[in-house]
Amino acid sequence: MIDFATVIIQRVKLLLSQLDASNVEVTTAEAFQAAELFGVDGQYLLLALLIEHADLSAGVLRQLPRPPHLTLLTSVAGRLSQQRPNEFSERLTQALAHKVAGAFSADLLADLSGALELPVPTQLDLALTLAQYSTGLWQKAGERFFVDRIRVLQGSGFDTGDVPLALLHRTLAFALRAAEEQVRVEAAGLQRKVIADLNAAKRSVPLTLLPLLGEPEIDRLGVSREIIMGDSKDIVSRLAASSGPSMVVEELGYGCTASKEYFKEVISLMPAMDERELARLVGVMARTHSSLDVHSCAQTLQALAAAVGINSPGQAALSAVTWNYENAVDALRESFPNLNWVAAMGQLDHDGFAVPDARTFEGVVRMFSRAVRDKEPFPVVAVCGGSAWMRAPAAQLEFLRHAVVAAPEMFPWAFSRRKISPVEGLAGGASPIGTPNHCWLSVDLYLTLSALAGGLGGELNNKARAVIEPAMQACAEVVSLGATAALAEDPSAAGVSPGFNGLLMEVTTAVLPPYLSASGHPNAALVLHRVWASGLAGQECLARAMTEIHAREGGANVPRLLDVCQDLKALSAVLDRAPHAFAVELAALAARREYLNLEKWLQERNAASGAPFAAACLRFLRARATGDDGMQQNLGAPKLAVETMAIFFKVLQAGAGGLPPDLREELRAVAS
């Protein structure tokens, strides 16, 4: 399993350690060469690493000449913003979120944009991305930065015609509806600037901008525009004021995809589409597969056709009861041949994306497959890259819930970025791949579910566990090894140290008891050895599982647990992790078998834990001496040798002076 992140991180750290003013260009080329081996995600990981290691203080960002590290960062950011303008702002925001967190401010954004030499349209897109975030601090900083960028746009030397129409539409729509009064004030100035630039260049007003610019102002300045007569103005105004093409298409309904050519006519009326808007359109069409009001949408489509002069929809279009995904995708491909559908799937994390049922999941996957003509697998990393989405985590979890039960030909889990190898050598007919679609071999799936479970204050924890629970029953061997591989890949998935309370810890601990049972399991040796060898988190899981078995089954199962400890050479580690009651029983039996110096162990544990440990020892001694512990499951527990009991009393009596009076009295009672 090649971990591209580790490869890039190690390479970039080495390059940064050798970076100086003389080798910036060479370092940039070598860094990009390493990152490009792993595609888009590799390139943006490079950007995130450089930001993480950068000094983003105002003094450094404004420093001239620029420090070598900032020069390198500027080169990388410039190349990505040019090559992938439609996703650059979102990715940059994610990288900044990890770096600056609570220090987010409009001043920082302005300084950083200047230092990175970002073009004004890119700065505007960044401001919009932040201003529409749900996180209050980022939103406020984004709004203030947005106001600053609008003022730049109004500068006499800048032509708003250089801003892509789709971005200009989004900018005006957001500014006019913003809750912040200052944003709305600046919007009026931007309207006048756009109209003036159109007039100066003798360009007509695009149809979709008419309602956003204000017809009285257009008429006052004498800018040419399409003539729209009568009641048709209302439908055009309403649709043009929608937040984007996806919302327009939703209002027009199923009929606009009745044929490829008709859908091409419809989308030709809208601003040029980018990958972000394509993702929204795919999400809307998948989600509304059968929920639209057919009659209302048909009326809207007829009204639009009459208003703008396209062909009136035929009877088949007016009676359509679902989308024709094939026609829609073919029209989009031909109308926007440069759109990157793989990148668009990486933009599914947006406000409003939802996966209410399996048909929605299938709709997204079907549209992608049609778009790439089945020549590329669905980009698994877009929905399952090891982290939770920022805007639509609940939708991501629902998408994965359907994906884990999808057939291999529907969703290509075999193309996960990080996987464990099939678990060969399993007995009892257990599958080495878990399920036919290979999903439970995906390390990214475990990490993504863990991240989702821990997000939103744990709100999604139960739903995330519900996704994995069927596999815990059907292919426990694969789940136990996949989950511990994920924990080794990203220890933070275990939970906040030293608590270790993450979903993957819970899952692994829950599937291990059958392999520890005294009745035996044919795959016990394979599973237990690999879990223990996976690392500290796997060892914690195994120790917890042993503790749970002891709590449930009592001393009768201690011989089996000791055998496992010896087989794994894990006795000392398990004793260190075990609660006092279990540790005392395990140590007593280990001493009887001459695996442990009991006196030394008791002295060290007693010195470290004091009265709670002494109390556990006394309960153990009383139970073994009298059989009076009230626990039926201890009936088969190993007998306690007289020599072993004597060692316990020796150590406890030596430290009796430090015990509370009640424990000293109990010690005398048990000893007598």
C-alpha positions in Angstrom: 0.0 0.0 0.0 1.7 3.2 -1.2 0.7 6.2 0.9 1.1 9.1 -1.5 0.8 11.6 1.4 3.8 10.2 3.2 5.8 10.2 0.0 5.0 13.9 -0.7 5.4 15.0 2.9 8.9 13.4 3.2 10.0 14.8 -0.2 8.7 18.4 0.6 10.3 18.4 4.0 13.6 17.5 2.5 13.3 20.2 -0.2 12.4 22.8 2.4 15.4 21.9 4.6 17.6 22.7 1.6 15.8 25.8 0.3 17.6 29.1 -0.1 17.4 32.0 -2.5 19.7 30.3 -5.0 17.6 27.2 -5.6 13.9 28.4 -5.5 13.2 27.6 -9.2 14.8 24.2 -9.0 13.0 23.4 -5.7 9.7 24.5 -7.2 10.1 22.2 -10.2 11.2 19.2 -8.0 8.3 19.8 -5.6 5.7 19.8 -8.4 7.3 16.8 -10.0 6.8 14.8 -6.7 3.3 16.1 -6.3 2.1 15.5 -9.8 2.8 11.8 -9.5 -0.3 11.7 -7.4 -2.6 13.9 -9.5 -4.8 16.8 -8.3 -4.7 15.7 -4.6 -1.0 15.5 -4.6 -0.7 19.0 -6.0 -3.0 20.4 -3.4 -1.3 18.5 -0.6 1.9 20.3 -1.7 0.1 23.6 -1.4 -1.2 22.7 2.1 2.2 21.7 3.3 3.8 24.9 2.1 1.2 26.9 3.8 1.6 24.9 7.0 5.3 25.7 7.0 5.0 29.3 6.0 5.2 32.3 8.2 2.0 34.2 7.4 2.6 37.2 9.6 2.0 40.6 8.1 5.7 41.5 8.2 6.8 38.5 6.2 3.9 38.7 3.7 4.8 42.3 2.9 8.5 41.8 3.0 10.5 42.7 -0.1 12.4 40.9 -1.5 10.3 37.9 -0.6 11.8 35.1 1.5 12.6 31.9 -0.4 9.8 29.9 1.2 7.2 32.6 0.2 8.6 32.7 -3.3 8.1 28.9 -3.6 4.6 29.2 -2.2 3.8 32.0 -4.7 5.0 29.8 -7.6 2.9 26.8 -6.6 -0.2 28.9 -5.8 0.1 30.7 -9.1 0.3 27.5 -11.1 -2.6 25.9 -9.4 -4.8 29.0 -9.6 -4.2 29.0 -13.4 -4.5 25.3 -14.0 -7.5 24.7 -11.7 -9.2 28.0 -11.1 -12.6 26.4 -10.3 -11.4 24.6 -7.2 -8.4 26.7 -6.1 -10.3 28.9 -3.7 -11.9 26.0 -1.9 -8.7 24.1 -1.5 -6.8 27.2 -0.4 -9.5 27.8 2.2 -9.1 24.3 3.6 -5.4 24.7 3.9 -5.7 28.0 5.6 -8.2 26.6 8.0 -5.7 24.2 9.4 -2.9 26.8 9.5 -4.5 30.0 11.0 -7.8 28.8 12.6 -8.7 31.6 15.0 -6.4 34.2 13.4 -8.6 34.5 10.3 -9.0 38.1 9.2 -9.6 40.3 6.1 -6.2 41.8 6.6 -4.5 38.4 6.5 -6.4 37.5 3.3 -5.5 40.8 1.7 -1.8 40.4 2.6 -1.7 36.8 1.5 -3.5 37.5 -1.8 -0.9 40.2 -2.5 2.0 38.0 -1.6 0.7 35.2 -3.7 0.0 37.6 -6.6 -3.5 36.2 -7.0 -5.5 37.8 -9.9 -8.4 39.9 -8.8 -11.0 37.4 -10.0 -9.3 34.7 -8.0 -9.3 36.9 -4.9 -13.0 37.6 -5.5 -13.7 33.8 -5.7 -11.7 33.3 -2.5 -13.8 36.0 -0.8 -17.0 34.5 -1.9 -15.9 31.0 -0.8 -15.2 32.3 2.7 -18.2 34.6 3.0 -20.5 31.7 2.3 -18.9 29.4 5.0 -21.0 28.3 7.9 -18.2 29.0 10.4 -18.8 32.5 11.8 -15.2 33.7 12.1 -14.4 32.7 8.5 -17.7 34.1 7.3 -17.1 37.5 8.8 -13.5 37.7 7.5 -14.7 36.6 4.1 -17.4 39.3 4.1 -15.0 42.1 4.9 -12.5 40.8 2.3 -15.4 40.6 -0.1 -16.2 44.2 0.4 -12.5 45.1 -0.2 -12.5 43.1 -3.4 -15.7 44.8 -4.7 -14.0 48.2 -4.1 -11.0 46.9 -6.1 -13.4 45.9 -8.9 -14.8 49.4 -9.0 -11.3 50.8 -9.5 -11.0 52.8 -12.7 -8.3 50.6 -14.1 -10.1 47.3 -13.9 -12.6 46.1 -16.5 -15.3 43.8 -14.9 -15.5 42.2 -18.3 -12.3 40.3 -17.3 -14.3 38.5 -14.6 -15.8 35.2 -15.8 -19.6 35.7 -16.3 -20.4 32.9 -13.9 -18.3 34.4 -11.2 -19.7 37.9 -11.8 -23.3 36.4 -11.6 -22.4 34.8 -8.2 -20.8 38.0 -7.0 -23.8 40.2 -7.8 -26.3 37.6 -6.5 -24.5 37.2 -3.2 -23.9 41.0 -2.7 -27.5 42.0 -3.4 -28.9 39.4 -0.9 -26.2 39.6 1.8 -27.3 40.0 5.4 -24.4 42.4 6.0 -25.5 46.0 5.2 -22.1 47.1 4.0 -22.0 44.3 1.4 -25.3 45.5 0.0 -24.1 49.1 -0.1 -21.1 48.1 -2.1 -23.3 46.0 -4.4 -24.9 49.2 -5.8 -21.5 50.6 -6.8 -20.6 47.3 -8.4 -23.8 47.3 -10.4 -22.9 50.8 -11.8 -19.4 49.7 -12.6 -20.5 46.6 -14.5 -23.0 48.6 -16.6 -20.4 51.3 -17.3 -17.8 48.7 -18.4 -20.4 47.1 -20.7 -21.3 50.4 -22.2 -17.7 51.4 -22.7 -17.0 48.2 -24.5 -20.3 48.4 -26.5 -21.3 45.0 -25.1 -24.9 44.1 -24.6 -26.1 43.0 -21.1 -26.1 39.2 -20.7 -29.6 37.9 -20.2 -28.8 36.4 -16.8 -27.4 39.7 -15.4 -30.5 41.8 -16.3 -32.3 41.4 -12.9 -29.1 41.7 -11.0 -28.1 45.0 -12.6 -31.4 46.9 -12.3 -33.3 47.8 -15.5 -33.8 51.5 -14.6 -30.0 51.9 -14.3 -29.5 50.0 -17.6 -32.0 52.3 -19.4 -30.5 55.4 -17.9 -27.1 54.6 -19.2 -28.5 53.4 -22.5 -26.8 50.0 -22.6 -28.1 47.6 -25.2 -29.9 44.5 -24.0 -32.2 41.8 -25.2 -35.8 42.8 -25.7 -38.2 40.8 -23.6 -41.8 41.6 -23.8 -44.9 41.4 -21.6 -45.3 38.9 -18.8 -42.3 36.9 -19.9 -40.1 39.4 -18.0 -41.1 37.8 -14.7 -39.9 34.3 -15.5 -36.6 35.6 -16.9 -36.0 37.8 -13.8 -36.9 35.0 -11.5 -34.7 32.4 -13.2 -31.8 34.8 -13.8 -31.8 35.7 -10.1 -31.4 32.1 -9.1 -28.1 31.2 -7.4 -26.9 29.3 -10.4 -27.7 27.1 -13.4 -28.5 24.1 -11.1 -31.4 26.1 -9.4 -32.7 27.2 -12.9 -32.7 23.6 -14.2 -34.5 22.5 -11.1 -37.3 25.1 -11.7 -37.6 24.1 -15.3 -37.9 20.4 -14.4 -37.6 17.1 -16.2 -38.9 18.3 -19.6 -35.7 20.3 -20.4 -33.8 17.0 -20.6 -36.3 15.4 -23.0 -33.7 15.6 -25.7 -30.0 16.4 -25.8 -30.5 19.3 -28.2 -33.3 20.8 -26.1 -31.2 20.8 -23.0 -28.3 22.4 -24.9 -30.7 25.2 -25.9 -31.7 25.7 -22.2 -28.2 25.7 -20.8 -27.0 28.0 -23.5 -29.1 30.8 -21.9 -27.0 30.5 -18.7 -23.6 31.7 -17.6 -20.7 29.4 -18.5 -20.6 26.5 -16.1 -17.5 25.6 -14.0 -16.8 22.4 -12.1 -18.3 23.8 -8.9 -21.7 24.5 -10.6 -21.5 21.2 -12.5 -21.3 19.4 -9.1 -24.3 21.4 -7.9 -26.3 20.5 -11.0 -25.4 16.8 -10.7 -26.4 16.9 -7.1 -29.7 18.6 -7.8 -30.7 16.2 -10.7 -29.8 13.2 -8.7 -31.7 14.3 -5.6 -34.8 15.4 -7.4 -35.2 12.2 -9.5 -38.9 11.9 -8.8 -39.8 14.7 -6.4 -40.5 17.7 -8.6 -44.0 19.1 -9.4 -44.3 18.0 -13.0 -47.2 20.4 -13.8 -45.6 23.5 -12.2 -42.2 22.8 -13.9 -43.9 22.3 -17.3 -45.5 25.8 -17.0 -42.2 27.4 -16.1 -40.4 25.7 -19.0 -43.1 26.9 -21.4 -42.9 30.4 -20.1 -39.2 30.5 -20.5 -39.3 29.2 -24.0 -41.8 31.9 -25.0 -39.7 34.6 -23.2 -36.4 33.9 -24.9 -37.5 32.5 -28.2 -36.3 28.9 -27.9 -38.5 26.0 -29.2 -41.6 25.3 -27.2 -41.3 22.0 -25.3 -43.2 19.1 -26.9 -45.6 16.8 -25.3 -42.9 14.3 -24.2 -41.1 17.1 -22.4 -44.2 18.4 -20.7 -45.2 14.9 -19.4 -41.7 13.7 -18.3 -41.7 12.4 -14.8 -37.9 12.1 -14.2 -34.7 13.3 -15.6 -33.1 11.8 -18.7 -29.6 11.6 -17.3 -28.1 10.4 -20.6 -29.5 13.4 -22.5 -28.4 15.8 -19.8 -24.9 14.5 -19.6 -24.4 14.4 -23.4 -25.6 18.0 -23.7 -23.3 19.1 -20.9 -20.3 17.4 -22.5 -20.9 18.9 -25.9 -21.7 22.4 -24.5 -18.8 22.5 -22.0 -16.1 20.1 -23.4 -13.4 21.5 -21.1 -15.2 20.7 -17.9 -13.3 18.2 -15.8 -15.9 15.7 -14.4 -13.4 14.1 -12.0 -12.7 17.6 -10.5 -16.5 18.2 -10.4 -17.0 15.2 -8.2 -14.5 16.7 -5.8 -16.9 19.6 -5.4 -19.9 17.6 -4.2 -19.2 18.9 -0.7 -21.5 22.0 -1.0 -24.5 23.4 0.8 -27.7 21.7 -0.3 -26.1 18.4 -1.4 -28.1 15.5 0.0 -28.5 11.8 -0.6 -32.0 10.9 0.6 -32.1 7.5 -1.0 -30.2 4.9 -3.1 -31.6 6.4 -6.4 -29.8 9.6 -5.6 -26.5 7.8 -5.1 -27.0 5.8 -8.3 -27.9 9.0 -10.2 -24.6 10.7 -9.3 -22.6 7.6 -10.3 -24.5 7.0 -13.5 -24.1 10.6 -14.7 -20.3 10.5 -14.0 -20.0 7.2 -15.9 -21.9 8.5 -18.8 -19.7 11.7 -18.9 -16.4 9.8 -19.0 -17.9 7.1 -21.2 -16.9 4.4 -18.7 -13.3 5.1 -19.4 -12.5 6.3 -15.9 -13.6 4.9 -12.5 -15.6 7.1 -10.2 -13.0 9.1 -8.1 -13.4 7.3 -4.8 -11.2 9.9 -3.1 -13.8 12.6 -3.9 -16.2 11.2 -1.4 -13.9 9.0 0.7 -10.5 10.4 1.1 -10.0 9.8 4.8 -11.6 13.0 6.0 -15.1 14.5 6.6 -16.6 17.1 4.4 -16.8 20.6 5.7 -20.2 21.6 4.3 -22.2 18.5 3.8 -20.9 15.7 6.1 -24.3 14.1 6.6 -24.7 13.8 2.9 -21.2 12.3 2.6 -22.2 9.7 5.2 -25.4 8.8 3.4 -23.5 8.5 0.1 -21.1 6.1 1.7 -24.0 4.1 3.3 -25.2 3.3 -0.2 -21.7 2.9 -1.7 -20.6 0.1 0.8 -23.5 -2.1 -0.4 -23.1 -1.2 -4.1 -22.0 -3.8 -6.7 -18.4 -3.5 -7.8 -19.4 -2.3 -11.2 -21.5 0.5 -9.7 -18.8 1.9 -7.3 -15.1 1.1 -7.7 -13.9 0.5 -4.2 -10.9 -1.4 -5.6 -9.6 2.1 -6.7 -9.4 3.4 -3.2 -6.2 5.3 -2.6 -5.1 3.4 0.5 -6.0 -0.3 1.0 -4.9 -3.4 2.9 -4.1 -6.5 0.9 -6.7 -9.3 0.9 -6.5 -11.3 4.1 -5.2 -14.6 2.8 -5.1 -17.8 4.8 -8.5 -17.4 6.6 -10.2 -20.6 7.7 -13.9 -21.5 7.9 -14.8 -20.1 4.5 -14.2 -16.4 5.5 -13.6 -14.2 2.5 -10.2 -12.6 2.2 -11.8 -9.5 0.6 -14.7 -9.2 3.0 -17.4 -8.3 0.6 -17.5 -8.6 -3.2 -17.0 -4.9 -3.8 -13.7 -4.8 -1.7 -15.0 -1.8 0.3 -13.8 -3.1 3.7 -10.2 -3.4 2.4 -10.2 0.4 2.0 -8.3 2.2 4.7 -9.7 5.5 3.5 -13.2 4.2 4.2 -12.4 3.5 7.9 -10.7 6.9 8.3 -13.6 8.7 6.6 -16.2 7.0 8.8 -14.1 7.8 11.9 -13.8 11.5 10.9 -17.5 11.7 10.3 -18.3 10.0 13.6 -16.2 12.5 15.4 -17.5 15.6 13.6 -20.5 17.8 14.5 -19.9 17.1 18.1 -20.5 13.4 17.6 -23.9 13.9 16.1 -23.2 11.4 13.3 -21.5 8.8 15.5 -24.3 6.3 15.7 -25.1 6.6 11.9 -21.4 6.1 11.1 -21.3 3.0 13.3 -24.5 1.7 11.6 -22.7 1.8 8.3 -19.9 -0.5 9.6 -21.9 -2.8 11.9 -23.2 -5.3 9.2 -19.5 -5.8 8.1 -18.6 -6.5 11.8 -20.8 -9.5 11.6 -20.2 -10.6 8.0 -16.4 -10.2 7.7 -15.0 -9.5 11.2 -11.5 -10.6 10.3 -11.2 -8.0 7.5 -12.8 -5.3 9.6 -10.5 -5.8 12.5 -7.4 -5.7 10.3 -8.7 -2.8 8.1 -9.6 -0.7 11.2 -6.3 -1.3 12.9 -4.4 -0.5 9.6 -6.4 2.8 9.6 -5.5 3.5 13.2 -1.8 2.9 12.3 -2.1 5.2 9.3 -3.7 8.0 11.3 -3.4 7.6 15.1 -5.7 10.6 15.6 -8.6 8.4 14.5 -8.2 6.6 17.8 -9.6 9.5 19.7 -8.0 12.2 21.8 -5.0 10.6 23.6 -4.9 9.1 26.1 -8.7 8.5 25.9 -8.6 6.4 22.7 -12.4 6.7 22.3 -12.8 7.0 18.5 -15.1 4.9 16.4 -12.4 2.6 15.1 -11.2 1.8 18.6 -14.8 0.9 19.5 -15.3 -1.2 16.4 -12.0 -3.1 16.7 -12.5 -3.8 20.4 -16.1 -5.1 19.7 -15.0 -7.6 17.0 -12.1 -9.2 18.9 -13.8 -11.1 21.7 -14.6 -14.2 19.6 -10.9 -14.6 18.9 -10.1 -14.5 22.6 -12.8 -16.9 23.7 -11.8 -20.1 25.5 -13.9 -22.1 23.0 -11.4 -21.0 20.3 -11.7 -19.6 16.8 -10.0 -21.0 13.6 -8.7 -17.5 12.6 -7.7 -16.4 16.1 -3.9 -16.6 15.7 -3.9 -14.7 12.4 -6.2 -11.9 13.6 -4.6 -11.4 17.0 -1.0 -11.4 15.8 -1.8 -8.8 13.0 -3.8 -6.6 15.3 -1.1 -6.6 18.0 1.6 -5.9 15.4 -0.3 -3.0 13.9 0.9 -0.6 16.6 -0.1 1.1 19.9 -3.8 1.6 18.9 -4.2 -2.0 17.9 -2.6 -3.1 21.2 -5.0 -0.9 23.1 -7.9 -2.4 21.3 -6.8 -6.0 22.2 -6.1 -5.1 25.8 -9.6 -3.5 26.0 -11.2 -6.6 24.5 -9.5 -8.8 27.1 -10.7 -6.5 29.8 -14.3 -6.8 28.5 -14.1 -10.6 28.3 -12.8 -10.7 31.9 -15.6 -8.4 33.1 -18.2 -10.6 31.3 -16.8 -14.1 31.9 -14.7 -13.7 35.0 -11.7 -15.7 36.0 -12.7 -18.8 34.0 -11.3 -17.2 30.9 -8.0 -15.9 32.3 -6.0 -19.0 31.3 -7.0 -18.4 27.6 -6.1 -14.7 27.9 -2.8 -15.5 29.5 -2.0 -18.0 26.6 -2.7 -15.2 24.1 -0.4 -12.8 26.0 2.4 -15.3 26.0 1.9 -16.1 22.3 2.0 -12.4 21.4 4.8 -11.7 24.0 2.4 -9.1 25.3 2.1 -9.9 29.0 3.8 -6.8 30.3 2.0 -4.5 28.0 -1.4 -6.0 28.8 -0.8 -5.8 32.5 0.1 -2.2 32.2 -3.2 -1.4 30.4 -5.4 -3.7 32.4 -7.7 -2.4 35.2 -6.7 -3.7 38.7 -9.2 -6.5 39.0 -8.1 -8.1 35.7 -4.4 -7.4 36.2 -4.4 -9.1 39.6 -5.9 -12.3 38.3 -3.7 -12.3 35.2 -0.6 -11.7 37.2 -1.4 -14.4 39.8 -1.8 -17.1 37.1 1.3 -15.8 35.2 3.3 -16.1 38.4 2.0 -19.7 39.0 3.3 -20.5 35.5 6.6 -18.8 36.2 6.0 -16.1 33.6 6.2 -13.2 36.1 8.1 -12.2 39.2 4.9 -11.6 41.2 6.5 -9.9 44.2 8.3 -7.3 42.2 5.2 -6.6 40.0 3.0 -6.3 43.1 5.4 -3.9 44.8 5.6 -1.7 41.7 1.9 -1.6 41.0 1.1 -1.0 44.7 3.6 1.9 44.8 2.1 3.5 41.7 -1.6 3.0 42.5 -1.9 2.7 46.3 -5.2 2.0 48.0 -7.4 1.3 44.8 -4.9 -1.5 43.9 -4.8 -2.8 47.4 -8.6 -3.0 47.5 -8.6 -5.0 44.2 -6.0 -7.4 45.7 -8.1 -7.9 48.8 -11.2 -8.6 46.9 -9.3 -11.2 44.8 -7.8 -12.9 47.8 -11.1 -13.1 49.7 -12.8 -14.6 46.6 -10.1 -17.2 46.1 -9.8 -18.0 49.8 -13.5 -18.3 50.5 -15.2 -18.6 47.1 -17.5 -15.9 48.3 -17.5 -13.3 45.5 -21.0 -13.8 44.2 -19.9 -14.3 40.6 -21.0 -17.5 39.0 -18.5 -17.0 36.1 -15.6 -17.4 38.5 -16.5 -21.0 39.3 -14.0 -22.2 36.8 -11.3 -19.8 37.8 -7.8 -21.2 38.5 -7.1 -22.2 42.1 -4.7 -19.9 44.0 -1.6 -21.6 45.3 -0.7 -21.0 48.9 2.7 -19.6 47.9 1.1 -17.1 45.6 -1.3 -16.0 48.4 1.6 -15.6 50.7 3.3 -13.2 48.3 0.2 -11.1 48.1 -0.1 -10.8 51.9 3.6 -10.0 52.2 3.5 -7.1 49.8 0.2 -5.8 51.2 1.3 -6.0 54.8 4.5 -4.2 54.0 2.6 -1.3 52.7 -0.3 -1.5 55.2 0.8 1.7 57.0 -0.2 3.8 53.9 -3.7 2.3 53.6 -6.9 3.8 54.9 -8.1 2.3 58.2 -11.0 0.3 56.6 -8.5 -1.4 54.2 -6.1 -2.2 57.0 -8.9 -3.8 58.9 -10.0 -5.8 55.9 -6.4 -6.9 55.3 -6.3 -8.3 58.8 -9.6 -10.0 58.4 -8.7 -11.7 55.1 -5.2 -12.7 56.4 -6.8 -14.4 59.5 
